[in-house]
């Protein structure tokens, strides 16, 4: 399960991007948007978000309304709060079999996930 943990002190647009991913999720394209955002981190301002949404075939008006909606805001904030309660302090953080792994996963952890 994926949960958002936008660390805005390190990435000022982290929360905005989490909202964009969740808005895409409401149209069935969470992972496509997620991968697009991580694949090209040099272009993350609103015009580029709209272009990504358009490329993914999303309804742009719905995307824009959803990413600014209370439901999406509550989802991202709930994810963040549960992360704090779980002891998450940075991203990425993975939990595997109840064990916390912070930072980029090493080859041993990736092998466990396969």
ZAMI-818819 format. One record per residue: residue number from 0; x, y, z of N, C-alpha, C, O in turn; residue in three letters. Coordinates in nm, 3 decimals. Each point is the difference from the previous one (the first is absolute). Example, Ala and Ser with C-alpha at 12.3 -4.5 7.8 and 13.67 -1.06 7.14 Angstrom:
BEGIN
<r 0, <1.319, -0.569, 0.780>, <-0.089, 0.119, 0.000>, <0.090, 0.120, 0.000>, <0.104, -0.002, 0.066>, "Ala">,
<r 1, <-0.139, 0.107, -0.138>, <0.082, 0.119, 0.006>, <-0.077, 0.109, 0.073>, <0.051, 0.111, 0.017>, "Ser">,
//
This chain:
BEGIN
<r 0, <0.084, -0.117, 0.000>, <-0.084, 0.117, 0.000>, <0.089, 0.124, 0.000>, <0.099, 0.006, 0.073>, "Unk">,
<r 1, <-0.133, 0.090, -0.152>, <0.074, 0.125, -0.009>, <-0.064, 0.103, 0.090>, <-0.122, 0.015, 0.003>, "Unk">,
<r 2, <0.206, 0.057, 0.071>, <-0.049, 0.113, 0.079>, <0.091, 0.119, -0.027>, <0.121, -0.013, -0.021>, "Unk">,
<r 3, <-0.182, 0.129, 0.020>, <0.073, 0.123, -0.026>, <0.068, 0.049, 0.128>, <-0.056, -0.011, 0.109>, "Unk">,
<r 4, <0.175, 0.064, -0.124>, <0.071, 0.064, 0.110>, <0.075, 0.121, -0.056>, <0.122, -0.002, -0.013>, "Unk">,
<r 5, <-0.199, 0.107, -0.021>, <0.062, 0.116, -0.064>, <0.085, 0.082, 0.098>, <-0.053, 0.064, 0.091>, "Unk">,
<r 6, <0.183, -0.069, -0.109>, <0.093, 0.075, 0.084>, <0.027, 0.133, -0.069>, <0.095, 0.014, -0.078>, "Unk">,
<r 7, <-0.180, 0.084, 0.107>, <0.009, 0.128, -0.071>, <0.123, 0.080, 0.037>, <0.040, 0.089, -0.075>, "Unk">,
<r 8, <0.022, -0.118, 0.189>, <0.123, 0.071, 0.035>, <0.114, -0.037, -0.095>, <0.092, 0.079, -0.021>, "Unk">,
<r 9, <-0.097, -0.199, -0.036>, <0.102, -0.043, -0.095>, <-0.046, 0.015, -0.145>, <0.082, 0.019, -0.090>, "Unk">,
<r 10, <-0.211, -0.027, 0.070>, <-0.055, 0.011, -0.136>, <-0.128, 0.084, 0.009>, <-0.107, -0.054, 0.028>, "Unk">,
<r 11, <0.118, 0.185, -0.051>, <-0.114, 0.090, 0.020>, <-0.127, -0.039, -0.075>, <-0.110, 0.036, 0.043>, "Unk">,
<r 12, <0.121, -0.108, -0.155>, <-0.119, -0.038, -0.077>, <-0.048, -0.141, 0.032>, <-0.088, -0.052, -0.069>, "Unk">,
<r 13, <0.144, -0.010, 0.170>, <-0.035, -0.139, 0.031>, <-0.150, -0.018, 0.024>, <-0.059, -0.096, -0.050>, "Unk">,
<r 14, <-0.002, 0.185, 0.124>, <-0.143, -0.014, 0.029>, <-0.083, 0.019, -0.127>, <-0.095, -0.074, -0.025>, "Unk">,
<r 15, <0.132, 0.174, -0.056>, <-0.070, 0.025, -0.127>, <0.008, -0.124, -0.090>, <-0.098, -0.038, -0.065>, "Unk">,
<r 16, <0.214, -0.024, 0.062>, <0.019, -0.118, -0.084>, <-0.077, -0.120, 0.054>, <-0.052, -0.081, -0.078>, "Unk">,
<r 17, <0.045, 0.068, 0.209>, <-0.081, -0.107, 0.059>, <-0.146, 0.019, -0.038>, <-0.070, -0.097, -0.031>, "Unk">,
<r 18, <0.024, 0.221, 0.033>, <-0.138, 0.029, -0.040>, <-0.023, -0.035, -0.147>, <-0.105, -0.053, -0.037>, "Unk">,
<r 19, <0.204, 0.082, -0.047>, <-0.012, -0.033, -0.143>, <-0.010, -0.151, -0.019>, <-0.081, -0.047, -0.080>, "Unk">,
<r 20, <0.163, -0.028, 0.151>, <-0.006, -0.146, -0.011>, <-0.134, -0.053, 0.046>, <-0.056, -0.090, -0.063>, "Unk">,
<r 21, <0.004, 0.145, 0.171>, <-0.131, -0.045, 0.050>, <-0.113, 0.040, -0.095>, <-0.096, -0.075, -0.018>, "Unk">,
<r 22, <0.106, 0.191, -0.042>, <-0.101, 0.040, -0.099>, <0.004, -0.094, -0.119>, <-0.105, -0.037, -0.053>, "Unk">,
<r 23, <0.224, -0.001, 0.011>, <0.011, -0.097, -0.110>, <-0.056, -0.135, 0.043>, <-0.061, -0.070, -0.081>, "Unk">,
<r 24, <0.081, 0.033, 0.206>, <-0.053, -0.127, 0.051>, <-0.151, -0.007, -0.012>, <-0.056, -0.106, -0.027>, "Unk">,
<r 25, <-0.009, 0.218, 0.046>, <-0.147, 0.003, -0.010>, <-0.047, -0.027, -0.143>, <-0.118, -0.024, -0.023>, "Unk">,
<r 26, <0.211, 0.030, -0.072>, <-0.031, -0.035, -0.138>, <0.076, -0.126, -0.043>, <0.014, -0.029, -0.119>, "Unk">,
<r 27, <0.034, -0.046, 0.218>, <0.063, -0.129, -0.027>, <0.143, 0.007, -0.050>, <0.049, -0.095, -0.062>, "Unk">,
<r 28, <0.021, 0.206, 0.090>, <0.135, 0.016, -0.055>, <0.102, 0.040, 0.106>, <0.092, 0.077, -0.029>, "Unk">,
<r 29, <-0.107, -0.129, 0.152>, <0.094, 0.036, 0.106>, <0.144, -0.033, -0.039>, <0.086, 0.088, -0.001>, "Unk">,
<r 30, <-0.060, -0.216, -0.030>, <0.138, -0.042, -0.025>, <0.059, 0.064, -0.124>, <0.120, 0.027, -0.005>, "Unk">,
<r 31, <-0.202, -0.002, -0.095>, <0.051, 0.067, -0.119>, <0.045, 0.143, 0.034>, <0.105, 0.045, -0.045>, "Unk">,
<r 32, <-0.187, 0.025, 0.126>, <0.038, 0.136, 0.041>, <0.120, -0.006, 0.093>, <0.094, 0.078, -0.016>, "Unk">,
<r 33, <-0.096, -0.167, 0.111>, <0.112, -0.018, 0.093>, <0.131, -0.018, -0.078>, <0.099, 0.070, 0.024>, "Unk">,
<r 34, <-0.099, -0.165, -0.116>, <0.120, -0.029, -0.078>, <0.043, 0.119, -0.085>, <0.119, 0.027, -0.016>, "Unk">,
<r 35, <-0.216, 0.044, -0.039>, <0.029, 0.118, -0.081>, <0.066, 0.109, 0.085>, <0.096, 0.063, -0.044>, "Unk">,
<r 36, <-0.147, -0.042, 0.165>, <0.056, 0.103, 0.088>, <0.142, -0.034, 0.041>, <0.088, 0.086, -0.001>, "Unk">,
<r 37, <-0.065, -0.212, 0.036>, <0.135, -0.039, 0.041>, <0.095, -0.010, -0.118>, <0.121, 0.016, 0.016>, "Unk">,
<r 38, <-0.174, -0.042, -0.133>, <0.084, -0.016, -0.118>, <0.053, 0.130, -0.057>, <0.099, 0.000, -0.072>, "Unk">,
<r 39, <-0.163, 0.111, 0.104>, <0.042, 0.130, -0.053>, <-0.023, 0.104, 0.108>, <-0.098, 0.075, -0.004>, "Unk">,
<r 40, <0.190, -0.070, 0.099>, <-0.017, 0.091, 0.114>, <0.041, 0.144, -0.031>, <-0.010, 0.086, 0.087>, "Unk">,
<r 41, <0.054, -0.061, -0.207>, <0.038, 0.135, -0.037>, <-0.117, 0.088, -0.041>, <0.013, 0.122, -0.010>, "Unk">,
<r 42, <-0.128, -0.186, -0.014>, <-0.117, 0.075, -0.047>, <-0.121, -0.040, 0.082>, <-0.074, -0.092, -0.035>, "Unk">,
<r 43, <0.055, 0.163, 0.147>, <-0.106, -0.039, 0.094>, <-0.097, 0.114, 0.031>, <-0.082, -0.013, 0.091>, "Unk">,
<r 44, <0.090, 0.123, -0.165>, <-0.093, 0.109, 0.025>, <-0.135, -0.030, -0.067>, <-0.012, -0.095, -0.077>, "Unk">,
<r 45, <-0.087, 0.176, 0.108>, <-0.137, -0.030, -0.045>, <-0.015, -0.024, -0.150>, <-0.065, -0.097, -0.038>, "Unk">,
<r 46, <0.122, 0.181, -0.049>, <-0.018, -0.029, -0.144>, <0.050, -0.139, -0.039>, <-0.058, -0.066, -0.086>, "Unk">,
<r 47, <0.166, 0.023, 0.149>, <0.051, -0.134, -0.030>, <-0.088, -0.109, 0.060>, <-0.013, -0.108, -0.057>, "Unk">,
<r 48, <-0.049, 0.136, 0.172>, <-0.095, -0.097, 0.056>, <-0.119, -0.017, -0.093>, <-0.045, -0.112, -0.024>, "Unk">,
<r 49, <-0.005, 0.222, -0.030>, <-0.112, -0.008, -0.094>, <0.040, -0.077, -0.125>, <-0.077, -0.080, -0.052>, "Unk">,
<r 50, <0.198, 0.105, 0.004>, <0.048, -0.071, -0.118>, <0.010, -0.150, 0.027>, <-0.036, -0.082, -0.084>, "Unk">,
<r 51, <0.084, 0.047, 0.203>, <0.007, -0.143, 0.037>, <-0.139, -0.061, 0.004>, <-0.023, -0.109, -0.053>, "Unk">,
<r 52, <-0.070, 0.180, 0.116>, <-0.137, -0.050, 0.009>, <-0.059, -0.018, -0.139>, <-0.067, -0.100, -0.026>, "Unk">,
<r 53, <0.092, 0.193, -0.063>, <-0.050, -0.009, -0.136>, <0.062, -0.120, -0.073>, <-0.069, -0.074, -0.069>, "Unk">,
<r 54, <0.200, 0.056, 0.086>, <0.070, -0.114, -0.061>, <-0.057, -0.133, 0.048>, <-0.007, -0.096, -0.075>, "Unk">,
<r 55, <-0.033, 0.093, 0.202>, <-0.057, -0.123, 0.057>, <-0.147, -0.018, -0.039>, <-0.062, -0.100, 0.036>, "Unk">,
<r 56, <0.007, 0.195, -0.109>, <-0.139, -0.011, -0.044>, <-0.102, 0.034, 0.107>, <-0.115, -0.043, -0.008>, "Unk">,
<r 57, <0.158, 0.120, 0.108>, <-0.092, 0.037, 0.108>, <-0.089, 0.116, -0.041>, <0.038, 0.082, -0.083>, "Unk">,
<r 58, <-0.154, -0.076, 0.142>, <-0.089, 0.115, -0.014>, <0.064, 0.114, 0.079>, <0.007, -0.006, 0.123>, "Unk">,
<r 59, <0.040, 0.109, -0.192>, <0.077, 0.106, 0.064>, <-0.081, 0.081, 0.101>, <0.050, 0.036, 0.106>, "Unk">,
<r 60, <-0.175, -0.008, -0.139>, <-0.084, 0.075, 0.095>, <-0.020, -0.080, 0.128>, <0.009, 0.054, 0.110>, "Unk">,
<r 61, <-0.037, -0.182, -0.125>, <-0.017, -0.086, 0.118>, <0.132, -0.012, 0.077>, <0.000, 0.007, 0.123>, "Unk">,
<r 62, <0.111, -0.025, -0.193>, <0.131, -0.008, 0.063>, <0.025, 0.123, 0.086>, <0.041, -0.011, 0.115>, "Unk">,
<r 63, <-0.065, 0.128, -0.171>, <0.026, 0.125, 0.071>, <-0.093, 0.013, 0.121>, <0.044, 0.040, 0.108>, "Unk">,
<r 64, <-0.171, -0.072, -0.125>, <-0.094, 0.009, 0.113>, <0.037, -0.102, 0.108>, <-0.002, 0.032, 0.118>, "Unk">,
<r 65, <0.037, -0.153, -0.159>, <0.033, -0.104, 0.098>, <0.127, 0.032, 0.077>, <0.005, -0.023, 0.121>, "Unk">,
<r 66, <0.096, 0.074, -0.189>, <0.126, 0.024, 0.071>, <-0.013, 0.112, 0.102>, <0.083, 0.012, 0.090>, "Unk">,
<r 67, <-0.185, 0.070, -0.103>, <-0.024, 0.109, 0.096>, <-0.114, -0.034, 0.097>, <-0.038, 0.084, 0.082>, "Unk">,
<r 68, <-0.015, -0.205, -0.091>, <-0.116, -0.037, 0.080>, <0.035, -0.032, 0.145>, <0.113, -0.034, 0.033>, "Unk">,
<r 69, <-0.213, 0.045, 0.051>, <0.015, -0.033, 0.140>, <0.033, -0.148, 0.018>, <0.080, -0.036, 0.086>, "Unk">,
<r 70, <-0.142, -0.050, -0.166>, <0.025, -0.144, 0.012>, <0.146, -0.034, -0.026>, <0.059, -0.080, 0.073>, "Unk">,
<r 71, <0.001, 0.139, -0.175>, <0.140, -0.026, -0.031>, <0.089, 0.059, 0.109>, <0.096, -0.063, 0.042>, "Unk">,
<r 72, <-0.127, 0.183, 0.003>, <0.076, 0.062, 0.108>, <-0.003, -0.088, 0.124>, <0.104, -0.023, 0.063>, "Unk">,
<r 73, <-0.221, -0.025, -0.028>, <-0.012, -0.086, 0.119>, <0.077, -0.130, -0.016>, <0.061, -0.047, 0.095>, "Unk">,
<r 74, <-0.062, -0.011, -0.214>, <0.074, -0.125, -0.024>, <0.150, 0.021, 0.021>, <0.064, -0.078, 0.070>, "Unk">,
<r 75, <-0.009, 0.182, -0.130>, <0.143, 0.027, 0.010>, <0.038, 0.032, 0.145>, <0.101, -0.049, 0.050>, "Unk">,
<r 76, <-0.181, 0.129, 0.018>, <0.028, 0.034, 0.140>, <-0.011, -0.122, 0.091>, <0.081, -0.017, 0.091>, "Unk">,
<r 77, <-0.180, -0.068, -0.115>, <-0.015, -0.124, 0.079>, <0.121, -0.090, -0.019>, <0.052, -0.055, 0.097>, "Unk">,
<r 78, <-0.007, 0.041, -0.221>, <0.120, -0.080, -0.027>, <0.120, 0.056, 0.076>, <0.076, -0.075, 0.061>, "Unk">,
<r 79, <-0.060, 0.206, -0.065>, <0.114, 0.063, 0.067>, <-0.005, -0.025, 0.150>, <0.100, -0.038, 0.061>, "Unk">,
<r 80, <-0.217, 0.061, -0.001>, <-0.014, -0.020, 0.145>, <0.025, -0.145, 0.041>, <0.065, -0.025, 0.102>, "Unk">,
<r 81, <-0.114, -0.070, -0.180>, <0.026, -0.140, 0.035>, <0.147, -0.033, -0.016>, <0.054, -0.083, 0.074>, "Unk">,
<r 82, <0.012, 0.146, -0.168>, <0.145, -0.018, -0.015>, <0.075, 0.051, 0.122>, <0.091, -0.066, 0.051>, "Unk">,
<r 83, <-0.128, 0.183, -0.005>, <0.064, 0.056, 0.119>, <-0.020, -0.094, 0.119>, <0.094, -0.029, 0.074>, "Unk">,
<r 84, <-0.217, -0.018, -0.056>, <-0.028, -0.093, 0.111>, <0.079, -0.131, -0.012>, <0.032, -0.062, 0.100>, "Unk">,
<r 85, <-0.002, 0.022, -0.223>, <0.075, -0.124, -0.023>, <0.152, 0.022, 0.011>, <0.076, -0.096, -0.011>, "Unk">,
<r 86, <-0.034, 0.220, 0.031>, <0.142, 0.028, 0.014>, <0.072, 0.036, -0.128>, <0.123, 0.005, -0.003>, "Unk">,
<r 87, <-0.197, 0.021, -0.102>, <0.061, 0.039, -0.127>, <0.057, 0.141, 0.016>, <-0.067, 0.090, 0.052>, "Unk">,
<r 88, <0.190, -0.072, -0.097>, <0.062, 0.133, 0.006>, <0.051, 0.045, -0.136>, <0.035, 0.116, -0.018>, "Unk">,
<r 89, <-0.029, -0.208, -0.079>, <0.051, 0.036, -0.131>, <-0.064, -0.089, -0.106>, <-0.066, -0.099, 0.029>, "Unk">,
<r 90, <0.089, 0.139, -0.153>, <-0.049, -0.082, -0.111>, <0.119, -0.040, -0.085>, <0.096, 0.075, -0.012>, "Unk">,
<r 91, <-0.102, -0.190, -0.046>, <-0.105, -0.100, 0.021>, <0.021, -0.076, 0.130>, <0.112, -0.012, 0.050>, "Unk">,
<r 92, <-0.220, -0.039, 0.003>, <0.003, -0.093, 0.112>, <-0.092, -0.115, -0.036>, <-0.115, 0.021, -0.038>, "Unk">,
<r 93, <0.166, -0.141, 0.049>, <-0.079, -0.119, -0.029>, <-0.019, -0.079, 0.128>, <0.088, -0.004, 0.087>, "Unk">,
<r 94, <-0.204, -0.060, -0.076>, <-0.025, -0.094, 0.109>, <-0.017, -0.136, -0.063>, <-0.088, -0.021, -0.083>, "Unk">,
<r 95, <0.173, -0.072, 0.123>, <-0.004, -0.136, -0.053>, <-0.009, -0.094, 0.120>, <0.089, -0.004, 0.085>, "Unk">,
<r 96, <-0.198, -0.072, -0.080>, <-0.023, -0.091, 0.112>, <0.012, 0.072, 0.133>, <0.057, -0.053, 0.095>, "Unk">,
<r 97, <-0.111, 0.176, -0.088>, <0.000, 0.077, 0.123>, <0.132, 0.067, 0.034>, <0.010, 0.067, 0.103>, "Unk">,
<r 98, <0.090, -0.083, -0.186>, <0.132, 0.058, 0.023>, <0.018, 0.124, -0.087>, <-0.026, -0.004, -0.120>, "Unk">,
<r 99, <0.070, 0.113, 0.182>, <0.017, 0.126, -0.071>, <0.137, 0.006, -0.068>, <0.103, -0.034, 0.059>, "Unk">,
<r 100, <-0.104, 0.079, -0.186>, <0.122, 0.018, -0.078>, <-0.002, 0.140, -0.059>, <-0.082, 0.030, -0.086>, "Unk">,
<r 101, <0.172, 0.057, 0.134>, <0.005, 0.137, -0.049>, <0.102, 0.013, -0.111>, <0.102, -0.069, -0.001>, "Unk">,
<r 102, <-0.130, 0.159, -0.091>, <0.092, 0.027, -0.109>, <-0.025, -0.090, -0.119>, <-0.091, -0.083, 0.000>, "Unk">,
<r 103, <0.173, 0.101, -0.099>, <-0.012, -0.079, -0.123>, <0.029, -0.146, 0.034>, <0.103, -0.029, 0.061>, "Unk">,
<r 104, <-0.191, -0.062, -0.100>, <0.020, -0.141, 0.034>, <0.124, -0.058, -0.067>, <0.028, 0.028, -0.117>, "Unk">,
<r 105, <0.046, -0.109, 0.192>, <0.117, -0.066, -0.056>, <-0.042, -0.127, -0.073>, <-0.117, -0.038, 0.002>, "Unk">,
<r 106, <0.212, -0.027, -0.065>, <-0.028, -0.120, -0.079>, <-0.059, -0.112, 0.084>, <-0.087, -0.073, -0.048>, "Unk">,
<r 107, <0.132, 0.059, 0.171>, <-0.051, -0.107, 0.088>, <-0.150, 0.021, 0.029>, <-0.079, -0.094, -0.006>, "Unk">,
<r 108, <0.041, 0.219, 0.037>, <-0.141, 0.029, 0.026>, <-0.083, -0.018, -0.128>, <-0.110, -0.056, 0.005>, "Unk">,
<r 109, <0.161, 0.104, -0.116>, <-0.074, -0.016, -0.126>, <-0.023, -0.147, -0.032>, <-0.106, -0.037, -0.049>, "Unk">,
<r 110, <0.205, -0.047, 0.077>, <-0.015, -0.145, -0.023>, <-0.111, -0.057, 0.087>, <-0.074, -0.088, -0.044>, "Unk">,
<r 111, <0.061, 0.137, 0.167>, <-0.108, -0.046, 0.090>, <-0.136, 0.037, -0.054>, <-0.098, -0.070, 0.023>, "Unk">,
<r 112, <0.091, 0.181, -0.094>, <-0.128, 0.049, -0.050>, <-0.047, -0.074, -0.125>, <-0.117, 0.012, -0.038>, "Unk">,
<r 113, <0.205, -0.086, -0.025>, <-0.036, -0.070, -0.125>, <-0.068, -0.127, 0.028>, <-0.038, -0.072, -0.093>, "Unk">,
//
